[in-house]
Amino acid sequence: MKDTVFAEDQQRTSDFEFDKTVSVAFDDMVGRSVPFYHEMQRMTGELAADFAVDGTNLYDLGCATATTFLDLDPIISPGVRFVGIDNSNEMLDQAKLKLKEHKFKRPHEFIVGDLNKGIHVENASVVIMILTLQFVRPLYREQVIQQVLNGMNDNGCLILIEKLIQHDSMFNRLFIKYYYDMKRRNGYSEMEISKKREALENVLIPYRMEENRELLLGQGFRYFEEFFRWYNFCGMVAVK
């Protein structure tokens, strides 16, 4: 379904929520709102395939409508079990429907969970967080990363994709301008861009690249590397 969540002038401007209205339009929303979204998914799959181990779990934290599961399934060993965690029942309803439509056979589980309140990860060789950590309150981000690390096997990897803010205010303004230009090219109106920006203001809190790096290495990951960059969007991988 096409994303028209913020297309009407009378549309609410309260804080952004992953409710039913958003969940049914989510796939179109990320496809048009996130630069190179499908390429980032493809790159995530390449990395995950090299770290996933038979007999272990692959977690997608903030799994949304399970697009990542469908992209990963053909390239990940069938001996790897998928676990999706999301705090939105409506998003998980869409995820289950999508997997059913695609006759998804791999062992998997969906769990309703709020990362702000803590998560349980176990026997993980891969943990994926695509545009998820930025929605966790900064107060709880260290706790989330520590819980991921604790539940991860040695040589397991965390794949993290985040929106960033820049250290320099000039580049911050420029990158945001380029990002909104991209949204206009993808058919979003000025009103839609403005209203979504307002709705996300107190919900999506991005870090600088350096802060994300320090967060992962500071909690105990051994290796860290940036694998994708488009202005204010970044893909990162860390290994335990």
C-alpha positions in Angstrom: 0.0 0.0 0.0 1.3 3.5 -0.9 2.4 5.6 2.0 -0.1 8.4 2.5 0.2 8.6 6.3 1.0 12.3 6.3 -0.7 13.2 3.0 -3.8 14.8 4.5 -3.8 18.3 5.9 -5.8 17.3 8.9 -3.5 14.4 9.7 -2.3 14.3 13.3 1.1 15.7 14.2 1.5 13.7 17.4 4.6 11.6 18.0 5.2 9.0 15.4 3.9 5.5 16.2 4.2 2.2 14.4 0.5 1.7 14.5 -1.9 0.0 12.0 -1.9 3.0 9.7 1.9 3.0 9.5 2.2 -0.8 9.4 0.1 -1.3 6.2 2.1 1.4 4.4 5.5 0.6 5.9 7.1 -1.2 3.0 6.4 1.6 0.7 7.4 4.1 3.3 10.9 2.7 3.9 11.4 2.1 0.2 10.8 5.8 -0.6 12.1 7.3 2.6 15.4 5.4 3.1 18.1 6.0 0.5 19.4 2.7 -1.1 17.2 0.7 1.3 17.1 -2.4 -0.9 20.9 -2.2 -1.4 21.4 -1.9 2.3 19.2 -5.0 2.7 21.3 -6.8 0.1 24.6 -5.9 1.9 23.1 -6.9 5.2 22.4 -10.3 3.7 26.0 -10.7 2.4 27.4 -9.9 5.9 24.9 -12.1 7.7 25.5 -15.1 5.4 29.2 -15.0 6.3 28.6 -14.9 10.1 25.5 -17.1 10.5 26.2 -20.5 12.0 24.1 -23.7 11.8 22.4 -24.4 15.1 22.3 -20.7 16.2 19.8 -17.9 16.1 19.7 -14.9 13.9 17.8 -12.0 15.5 16.2 -9.0 13.8 15.5 -6.4 16.5 12.8 -4.0 15.2 11.9 -6.6 12.5 8.9 -4.6 11.3 7.1 -6.4 8.5 9.9 -9.1 8.1 11.3 -7.9 4.8 14.7 -8.7 6.1 13.7 -12.3 6.8 12.5 -12.8 3.3 15.7 -11.3 1.8 17.9 -13.4 4.0 16.1 -16.7 3.7 17.6 -17.8 0.3 21.2 -17.0 1.3 21.3 -18.1 5.0 21.9 -21.8 5.9 18.6 -23.5 6.7 20.1 -24.6 10.0 19.8 -21.0 11.3 16.7 -20.1 13.2 15.2 -16.6 12.8 13.9 -14.5 15.7 12.1 -11.2 15.1 11.4 -8.8 17.9 9.3 -5.7 17.6 7.3 -3.5 20.0 4.3 -3.1 17.6 1.7 -5.9 17.4 0.4 -4.3 14.2 3.8 -4.6 12.5 4.1 -8.2 13.6 0.7 -8.9 12.2 1.9 -7.7 8.8 5.1 -9.7 9.2 3.2 -12.9 9.9 0.8 -12.3 7.0 3.7 -11.6 4.6 5.6 -14.8 5.6 2.4 -16.8 5.1 1.9 -15.3 1.7 5.5 -16.3 0.7 5.1 -19.8 2.2 8.0 -19.2 4.5 9.2 -22.6 5.9 12.3 -21.8 8.0 11.9 -22.2 11.8 11.2 -18.8 13.2 9.6 -16.9 16.0 8.2 -13.4 16.5 8.3 -11.8 19.9 6.6 -8.6 21.1 9.2 -6.6 23.0 10.1 -3.0 23.8 13.9 -2.6 23.6 13.7 0.2 26.1 12.6 -2.3 28.7 15.3 -4.8 27.9 15.6 -7.9 25.7 16.7 -11.5 25.9 19.1 -12.7 23.3 20.6 -16.2 23.3 22.8 -18.4 21.1 23.0 -15.6 18.5 25.5 -15.7 15.6 23.9 -12.6 13.9 21.9 -9.7 15.3 20.5 -7.1 12.9 19.2 -3.7 13.8 18.1 -1.8 10.7 17.0 1.7 11.6 16.1 0.5 15.1 18.6 1.7 17.7 17.7 5.4 16.8 14.2 4.8 18.3 15.6 3.4 21.6 15.9 6.1 24.2 19.6 7.1 24.6 19.3 6.3 28.3 18.8 2.6 27.4 21.1 2.1 24.4 24.1 0.9 26.4 21.9 -1.7 28.1 20.5 -2.9 24.8 23.9 -3.3 23.2 25.2 -5.1 26.3 22.3 -7.5 26.3 22.9 -8.2 22.6 26.6 -8.8 23.3 25.8 -11.1 26.3 23.5 -13.3 24.1 25.9 -13.5 21.2 28.4 -16.3 20.5 32.1 -15.6 20.0 32.7 -14.2 16.5 29.1 -13.3 16.1 28.2 -10.0 14.5 25.9 -7.1 15.0 24.8 -5.3 11.8 23.6 -1.8 12.6 22.1 0.7 10.2 21.3 4.1 11.5 20.5 7.7 10.6 23.2 10.0 11.8 23.8 13.6 12.8 27.0 15.2 11.8 29.6 16.7 14.1 29.8 19.9 11.9 26.6 21.9 11.7 27.3 22.9 8.1 27.4 19.3 6.9 24.4 18.5 9.1 22.3 21.1 7.3 23.6 20.0 3.8 23.0 16.3 4.4 19.5 16.9 5.7 18.8 19.1 2.6 20.0 16.3 0.3 17.9 13.8 2.2 14.7 15.9 1.8 15.5 16.4 -1.9 15.6 12.6 -2.2 12.2 12.4 -0.6 10.8 15.0 -3.0 12.2 13.0 -5.9 10.3 10.0 -4.6 7.0 11.8 -4.6 6.6 13.2 -1.1 5.1 16.6 -0.8 6.4 19.5 1.3 3.5 18.9 3.7 4.3 15.2 4.1 8.0 15.9 4.7 7.3 18.6 7.2 4.6 16.7 9.2 6.7 13.5 9.4 9.7 15.5 10.5 7.6 17.0 13.3 6.1 13.6 14.3 9.6 12.1 14.5 11.2 15.0 16.4 10.9 13.5 19.9 11.0 9.8 18.8 13.9 9.3 16.5 17.1 10.5 18.2 20.2 9.9 16.0 23.8 9.7 17.2 27.0 10.9 15.5 29.0 8.2 13.8 31.7 8.5 16.6 29.0 7.9 19.3 27.8 4.7 17.7 31.4 3.5 17.3 32.2 4.3 20.9 28.9 2.6 22.1 29.7 -0.7 20.4 33.4 -0.9 21.2 32.8 0.4 24.7 30.4 -2.4 25.5 32.9 -5.0 24.4 32.8 -5.7 20.7 36.3 -6.4 19.3 36.0 -5.1 15.8 34.0 -2.3 14.2 33.7 -1.1 10.6 31.5 1.1 8.5 30.2 -0.7 5.4 27.7 1.8 3.9 27.4 5.5 3.8 25.0 7.9 2.1 25.2 11.4 3.6 23.4 11.0 7.0 22.7 7.2 6.7 25.3 4.6 7.7 25.7 0.9 7.9 28.0 -0.5 10.6 29.1 -4.0 11.5 30.7 -5.1 14.8 32.1 -8.5 15.8 32.3 -10.0 19.3 
